[in-house]
Amino acid sequence: MKAIVSVFARDSKGIIAYVTALLAEKDINVLDISQTLLQEYFAMIMLVDLTDCGMSFVELSRYLADKGQERGLDIHIQRQDIFDAMHKV
C-alpha cells in the first residue's frame, strides 16, 4: 500500500532527516519527495510505500503525529487511494 505523508512546520534544521528516520525505523520506503519553503514555513509531501511496515495504518498515523508534535511538526499520513479519490474531478 502507498500513502501520502505531509509535514508542515516553522523551518528548522534537520526536518527532512528527522521525518525520514522515523519512516525508516518502521521499514517505510520513500518513493518520492517534494519540499519547499514558504517564507519561514517548511512544507513537505512524500509518497511512501508501506508494504514492509509492521504497524497498522491507525497506529502509524498516531505514531507520526505524536513524534511530530515532540519536534513541533505537523505530520499527517493518508492512504494514496483515498487521496486520489478525493482529488479526482
Secondary structure, DSSP 8 states (H G I E B T S, - for coil): -EEEEEEEEE--TTHHHHHHHHHHHTT-EEEEEEEEEETTEEEEEEEEE-TT--S-HHHHHHHHHHHHHHHT-EEEEEEHHHHHHHT--
